[in-house]
Amino acid sequence: MNILVTGANGQLGNEMRILAKDSADNFVFTDVVDASEESIAMLKKLAGEDINTDTENLDITKLEAIREVVKREQIDAIVNCAAYTNVDAAENNYELAELLNAKAPENLAVAMKEVKGFLVHISTDYVFGKEPYNTPCKEDQKGTPTGVYGLTKLHGEQAIQKVGCKYVIIRTAWLYSEYGKNFVKTMLNLTATKPQLKVVFDQVGTPTYALDLANAINVILEDYKKESLTQNNGPYTKNGVYHFSDEGVCSWYDFTKMIAAFANNNDCDIQPCHSDEFPSKVKRPAFSVLDKTKIKDVVGVKVPYWTDSLKICLHNMLVKLN
Ligand SMILES: NC(=O)c1ccc[n+]([C@@H]2O[C@H](COP(=O)([O-])OP(=O)(O)OC[C@H]3O[C@@H](n4cnc5c(N)ncnc54)[C@H](OP(=O)(O)O)[C@@H]3O)[C@@H](O)[C@H]2O)c1
């Protein structure tokens, strides 16, 4: 297959580069920004000098530009890792968030429909939030977002479904990786340098190592290839919305305690606190644990336990990349 990856220089996009190295498929990596020197150096250290660090410039808000790459590279599938991901800033930037999180995925869906291609799109647990759920959320459960980010991501899901290309939408949660800025990196630094730290314990979810999500995407691409592409580019019977995070449940407080423990940052006194101690324009979901039964049963994705994956990522950051 010829596979186009958008947002290739973000957290998930970089993990897709790692997996692409051992793939028989041909990957075209695109983004609106070049890969940073730091990310390129990290990729080479973790995966070897021959890893593909190229980036073609592609702005997915531009339908004609997408069509041009799809035609030139004879793209069979797109993995959309691009998004407007700044949850707080989205509150003041509705139009831009809607453009990137809703209109852009619609463009990708249109481009794939025109060539009978397949779109793998990433959405979020923040499509949930308003309903006071306290058991893991299933894919068909009603979701009412609490903020602009979640709402625009929900619009993106709806736009893809309306276009009607072959698609899989994966809702994921609390992503972290070796690349870019994320909660793990922030807490590694804070627990190493601050004597005391307060972290909210009243928001519960599941951390997800972006490499695990990239693995799940890979399983879906292989399944698609087996079922649809080899059957004369026919329909894909597993179209739909799926949930994927790592296994288990924790609060941001528990997550921080585990990061500090694995990193041996033992001198920081970490205390639980309520969300209202950190005033924010956006109310985040109190409970957004995702039920992953469907992706396990239907596509056969294996889901690692969150602390096992956290250990691997921290080992990469603290040992292999040092
Ligand atoms: N991060 C999380 O905790 C989390 C949780 C749940 C779901 N998700 C979803 O998971 C997916 C991957 O997230 P991530 O954390 O890997 O994202 P990320 O690190 O923010 O990467 C997104 C990439 O997309 C690029 N981009 C921005 N505008 C673009 C455009 N017009 N055309 C093409 N690329 C563009 C960004 O460039 P710039 O850096 O220049 O903007 C960035 O390189 C997203 O769909 C996100 O909504 C993330």
PDBQT file of the ligand as one rigid body, heavy atoms in Angstrom, charges set to zero:
ROOT
HETATM    1  N1  LIG A 401      -2.239  14.679  22.747  1.00  0.00    +0.000 N 
HETATM    2  C1  LIG A 401      -3.217  14.055  23.396  1.00  0.00    +0.000 C 
HETATM    3  O1  LIG A 401      -3.192  13.926  24.629  1.00  0.00    +0.000 OA
HETATM    4  C2  LIG A 401      -4.383  13.479  22.632  1.00  0.00    +0.000 A 
HETATM    5  C3  LIG A 401      -5.437  12.878  23.350  1.00  0.00    +0.000 A 
HETATM    6  C4  LIG A 401      -6.505  12.321  22.633  1.00  0.00    +0.000 A 
HETATM    7  C5  LIG A 401      -6.517  12.384  21.244  1.00  0.00    +0.000 A 
HETATM    8  N2  LIG A 401      -5.482  12.990  20.582  1.00  0.00    +0.000 N 
HETATM    9  C6  LIG A 401      -5.527  13.046  19.113  1.00  0.00    +0.000 C 
HETATM   10  O2  LIG A 401      -4.458  12.250  18.626  1.00  0.00    +0.000 OA
HETATM   11  C7  LIG A 401      -3.988  12.791  17.381  1.00  0.00    +0.000 C 
HETATM   12  C8  LIG A 401      -2.476  12.959  17.431  1.00  0.00    +0.000 C 
HETATM   13  O3  LIG A 401      -2.180  13.864  18.509  1.00  0.00    +0.000 OA
HETATM   14  P1  LIG A 401      -0.675  14.323  18.799  1.00  0.00    +0.000 P 
HETATM   15  O4  LIG A 401      -0.581  14.597  20.260  1.00  0.00    +0.000 OA
HETATM   16  O5  LIG A 401       0.282  13.394  18.151  1.00  0.00    +0.000 OA
HETATM   17  O6  LIG A 401      -0.676  15.726  18.016  1.00  0.00    +0.000 OA
HETATM   18  P2  LIG A 401       0.511  16.780  17.885  1.00  0.00    +0.000 P 
HETATM   19  O7  LIG A 401       1.744  16.279  18.557  1.00  0.00    +0.000 OA
HETATM   20  O8  LIG A 401      -0.057  18.124  18.263  1.00  0.00    +0.000 OA
HETATM   21  O9  LIG A 401       0.792  16.752  16.294  1.00  0.00    +0.000 OA
HETATM   22  C9  LIG A 401      -0.078  17.275  15.351  1.00  0.00    +0.000 C 
HETATM   23  C10 LIG A 401       0.738  17.678  14.130  1.00  0.00    +0.000 C 
HETATM   24  O10 LIG A 401      -0.155  18.186  13.135  1.00  0.00    +0.000 OA
HETATM   25  C11 LIG A 401       0.455  19.348  12.580  1.00  0.00    +0.000 C 
HETATM   26  N3  LIG A 401      -0.508  20.232  11.917  1.00  0.00    +0.000 N 
HETATM   27  C12 LIG A 401      -1.098  21.353  12.415  1.00  0.00    +0.000 A 
HETATM   28  N4  LIG A 401      -1.850  21.950  11.458  1.00  0.00    +0.000 NA
HETATM   29  C13 LIG A 401      -1.730  21.190  10.335  1.00  0.00    +0.000 A 
HETATM   30  C14 LIG A 401      -2.241  21.318   9.015  1.00  0.00    +0.000 A 
HETATM   31  N5  LIG A 401      -3.046  22.328   8.645  1.00  0.00    +0.000 N 
HETATM   32  N6  LIG A 401      -1.917  20.366   8.109  1.00  0.00    +0.000 NA
HETATM   33  C15 LIG A 401      -1.096  19.348   8.449  1.00  0.00    +0.000 A 
HETATM   34  N7  LIG A 401      -0.563  19.197   9.678  1.00  0.00    +0.000 NA
HETATM   35  C16 LIG A 401      -0.872  20.107  10.611  1.00  0.00    +0.000 A 
HETATM   36  C17 LIG A 401       1.086  19.994  13.795  1.00  0.00    +0.000 C 
HETATM   37  O11 LIG A 401       1.980  21.039  13.437  1.00  0.00    +0.000 OA
HETATM   38  P3  LIG A 401       2.156  22.255  14.513  1.00  0.00    +0.000 P 
HETATM   39  O12 LIG A 401       2.958  21.678  15.637  1.00  0.00    +0.000 OA
HETATM   40  O13 LIG A 401       2.870  23.303  13.731  1.00  0.00    +0.000 OA
HETATM   41  O14 LIG A 401       0.777  22.674  14.929  1.00  0.00    +0.000 OA
HETATM   42  C18 LIG A 401       1.755  18.783  14.433  1.00  0.00    +0.000 C 
HETATM   43  O15 LIG A 401       3.015  18.499  13.851  1.00  0.00    +0.000 OA
HETATM   44  C19 LIG A 401      -4.794  14.075  17.165  1.00  0.00    +0.000 C 
HETATM   45  O16 LIG A 401      -5.891  13.809  16.331  1.00  0.00    +0.000 OA
HETATM   46  C20 LIG A 401      -5.314  14.426  18.543  1.00  0.00    +0.000 C 
HETATM   47  O17 LIG A 401      -6.521  15.176  18.484  1.00  0.00    +0.000 OA
HETATM   48  C21 LIG A 401      -4.423  13.532  21.237  1.00  0.00    +0.000 A 
ENDROOT
TORSDOF 0
